[in-house]
């Protein structure tokens, strides 16, 4: 009988050697881990709830440790907390609503540690007029800024400061905290200097691509990028996609749709249109979809969350919905988007919180 053992051992050694030579899969970046997590929300059929500046201030308080109007009403934090980077471009210590950037960095780390998600918007100053984001007195700003020269160099510096801040967000072990970033939002409206009425779809695409280039050159790998047109001037799929910078630059197809008093039917129509655009585009381009900004100021309708918001979103595969901030009256009168403790719409918000489909912090931990 022949001895096949040496041959078998040799074959086994060769096979083992081949396995060792196989390339190990690349570890996921922080951004990729967050995309997978958000995809998990869609797979489960849940919609995460977000709130702007949630732990910075509320209706009658500011900078109270671990406080939140959402938590004070529901007993739970929002799943997503949104922050803003406005004035980071000027290297200021506080953002445009006077929230210290050091505080935001600390609160983002707390939200991440408790299992929540952070999102960032950015309202940069007008680089030509030096006015705020809403200064559209010069409708040639986009053309001036995107042309080669000093203004474009300034824009690069500004984007770099935003990138450096987001790159500085770290957990207790020094690992980058993944975040959603929604720059140059509501571009279909005319109220921001980067809005399409003040430029063109091509200029907007170039602005987005330049932003990505600066982030990528700095090695920032903890950003999930959200594209978020407003309902204004966005009544067709073609208008929604007109300023889309491309699949390699975007992860989330978003929509910004606000409700205003006496416009219930218009709100419903706009929500249907925009969420159809966002979810259809997401499916076609392999992206996620979200209602990136919404709300009804001062919660004047006692059942807005259950009677208007939830019916509008429940049948769409969006991964999150985010409402705007709760400002103190001293900051801005009647400018709040979730009920505070004792507000007449508190029971409605609690019912919204209890829905199996809506996800707050405890639901995603």
TIMI-226248 format. One record per residue (C-alpha): z, x, y. Coordinates in steps of 0.1 Angstrom, whole numbers, plus 5000, padded with zeros to 4 digits. Example, Ala and Ser with C-alpha at 12.3 -4.5 7.8 and 13.67 -1.06 7.14 Angstrom:
<pakols>
507851234955
507151374989
</pakols>
This chain:
<pakols>
500050005000
499150135034
501850185060
500849975091
504050035109
502850325131
499850125140
501949825149
504350035169
501450195188
499949855196
503349725208
503850035230
500349985245
500949615252
504349705268
502649975289
500049715300
502749475311
504449745332
501249815349
500849455359
501549405396
504849225404
504348915424
504948965461
508348815473
508048505494
508448555532
511148355549
508348125563
506948065528
510347975515
510747715543
507247575536
508147535499
511447365509
509547125532
507047055505
510046965483
510946695509
507446545505
507546565467
510846365468
509546115493
512246185520
511946235557
514346485573
515846385607
515846625636
517546615671
517046845701
519947065714
522146875690
525347095691
524847225726
525746905745
525846525742
526346215762
529746305776
530446655764
529147005764
529847315743
532547155722
532847345689
531147185660
530446865680
527246655678
526546295689
524646245656
527646375636
530146175658
528245855649
527245915612
529646185601
526746415593
524646665612
520846625615
518846805589
516846975616
518047105650
515447175676
515947435704
513747545733
512647885744
511747795780
512548095804
512648345775
509348455791
511248555822
513848735802
516548495814
519948455797
519648075796
516847845787
515347585811
518247335804
520847605809
521647655772
522448025767
520148205744
523048375727
524548025720
521247915705
521148225683
524648155671
524047785665
520747845647
522748075623
525347805618
522747545611
521047775586
524447865569
525347505564
521947445547
520047295577
516747385593
515947505629
512947425649
511747565683
509647435711
508647635742
508147525778
507047845795
506647875833
503147855849
501948215850
499748155880
501847935903
505248055890
506147675888
507447515856
505447395826
504747065844
503147235874
499447135871
498647185908
496047455898
493847315870
492147655865
495347815851
494147825815
490847985825
492648245846
495248325820
492848365791
490448585810
490948965804
493249105831
496749115845
497548755838
496548775802
498649095799
501548905814
501048625788
501148885760
504549005773
505848655775
504648575740
506248905728
509648795742
509448465724
508548655692
511348905697
513948625701
512748435669
512648765651
516248825661
517548515643
519448655613
521848515587
525248675579
523548925556
521049025582
518148835567
515648655590
516248285594
513148075588
512247845616
509547585626
507847695658
505847435679
504247625708
501747475733
502647125723
501246795736
498046965746
496146645747
498146525776
497646635812
501246715822
501447085810
499447365824
498047445789
496847075785
493247025776
492446835809
493347165826
491247375803
489147325772
489547305734
488147655731
490547805757
493447625739
492347775705
492248115721
495748075735
497047975700
495348265683
496648515709
500148385703
499748435665
498248775670
501348895690
503748755665
501848905636
501549245652
505349245656
505749165619
507448825625
507348655591
509948375596
507848125614
506347805601
503747695627
503447335639
500447195657
501446885677
499046685699
500346395719
499146035716
497546065750
493746115750
493946125712
492445795698
490145945672
490346205644
487846415663
490146425694
493146505672
491246805656
489346915687
491847195696
492847275661
492947665659
492247695622
493847675588
495048045590
497047965621
498847635613
501247515586
502247165599
500046895613
502246715638
502246435663
504246355694
504545975701
507145835724
508145465729
508545315763
510144975773
507744685769
505244885749
506244795713
502744705701
501245005718
503845225702
503045075668
499345135673
499745485685
502145575656
499645435631
496745635646
498645955651
500345955617
497045865600
495446165618
498246405609
498646305573
494946285567
494346635582
497346775563
495846655530
492346775538
493547125550
496447185526
499147145552
502346945557
502646665582
505446565606
506346335635
507246635656
508646455687
509546095693
512145865707
513045585731
514945695761
518445555766
518145355733
517545035753
516544845722
519644795701
517644805668
514945065677
515545285647
515445015621
512944775638
510445015653
510845375641
511445325604
508745075598
506245305616
507045615595
508145485561
504745465544
503445805556
504046135537
505646325566
508346575560
510446525591
510846325623
512546465654
513846295685
514646445719
518046545734
521146365745
521746485781
524946425800
524546195830
525246495852
522146665838
519846355838
520845995840
520145775810
518346055792
519446035756
517645955723
520345895697
523245655703
526545815711
529945685698
530445335712
526845275722
525544925713
522845075690
525345275670
525245025640
521445045639
521545425638
524045415610
521845185590
518945425596
521145715584
522045525552
518345465542
517445645509
514345785526
515945935557
517546275551
520346425572
522146755565
524046645534
520846515519
519046855520
521947095512
</pakols>
